[in-house]
Amino acid sequence: MKNQESQVNFQRGVASLVLLGLLKQGDMYGYQLTQEMERQSFGALSMQEGALYPVLYKLQDAGYISAEKVLVGKRMTRVYYHLESAGEAYLETLAAEYKAVADGVLRIVEGSYRGETEGEAEE
């Protein structure tokens, strides 16, 4: 990370990254998203529904996802979230940023930094 703003955006972006990645697999409703997050990460990731919806609303306000209410049974409705094309592009950006940070962390943790510059490390 090059500055504090990037660090804050990274932390917020991880939840967005995971949710967009799940929605790339298909439309899902809120509870389903939390269950799939936990299942697909083998329990490493979890999110309470109370923390989930603010992220979904932010993604929806930005035009990255859309929502559709679907009647389930006689009275119950579910809101299914759908990844829009702008969301797919945003997902690619977030994934690239996440990979760069994760690679940097692993370089430090694994002790693989050898004094090279950033350009040399990527070659």
C-alpha positions, 0 to 999 in steps of 0.5 A: 500500500502506498498510503493510508487511504489505500489501506482503508479502501483495501479493508473495505474492498475485501468484503466487496471483493468477496461478495462480487466474486460470489455474485459472479457465480450467480444471483444470490440473496443475503443469507445465501451469500453469507452461507456461500462465503463461509462454505467456499472459504472452508470457514475462514471467512464469515460475515454477519447479515448486519454487516453484509447489507451496508456493503450490498447497499453501497455496491448497489448505489454504485451501480455494481449490483442490482437487486430484485425482490422475488416472492417466495411462497405466499407472503415471503419475499427475498431480495436477489442480488445480481452482478452488473457489467460495471461490477464485473469490471470493478471486481477485476480491479479489486482482485488485482489490487488484492493480489498485489497486496497479498503478494507483498505480504507473502514476500515479507512473511516468506522472506523472499525479498532480496533487495530488488525494486518493484519492477524487478520483483514482478519480472 
